[in-house]
Amino acid sequence: MKKAEAIKKLLDYDKRGRYVYTNSDLAKIFYQDNERTLRAGIKRLIDDGLLTRIINGVYLYSLAQSKGSDTLEQIAKTIRRGEYNYVSLESALSDFGAISQIPIDRLTVMTTGRSAEYKTPFGTIEFTHTKRAPMDILANTSQVGRPLRLASKQAAYRDLKRVGRNTHLVSEGALYEN
């Protein structure tokens, strides 16, 4: 893959709001079925500063114009593609003003996938497994113009208690305000 060709393709996807990719995404974009060739091409793009390695197998287009405040959520969505994921726990409660501390560089996400924590150049993503049924997840979350769904106040608080997190920072009164 030639550098100019790679820039053009990545720019086209960036214009559509896509700037975080997995290895398989890049294989499809660059029509590459040979894994060694793909890895060598990705390494060259990283060395040239066009791609940033987020975690093993996930990359971000460094020159993306569509990057914004939701980049960490976009990365989380890409890491756990194919699972039900939603912002919950401290991150959601902070968004609602129901918790006194604001997580600056941490995103707490409930997922139907396995629990894990990823340290990225944009902050830490903490995935916590949930056994909730997909219909329950959809009923207690909403799409709010972000890459991931957002838990309702009550669902985020319920998740916080269910996973055994500290609840003393939560303002009980703020949970029931509109």
Sequence and secondary structure as in RCSB ss.txt:
>XXXX:A:sequence
MKKAEAIKKLLDYDKRGRYVYTNSDLAKIFYQDNERTLRAGIKRLIDDGLLTRIINGVYLYSLAQSKGSDTLEQI
AKTIRRGEYNYVSLESALSDFGAISQIPIDRLTVMTTGRSAEYKTPFGTIEFTHTKRAPMDILANTSQVGRPLRL
ASKQAAYRDLKRVGRNTHLVSEGALYEN
>XXXX:A:secstr
  HHHHHHHHHHHHHTT  EEEHHHHHHHTT   HHHHHHHHHHHHHTTSEEEEETTEEEETT SS  TTHHHHH
HHHHTTTS EEE HHHHHHHTT BSS  SSEEEEEESS  EEEEETTEEEEEEE    HHHHHHTEE  SSSSEE
E HHHHHHHHHHTT   TTB HHHHT  
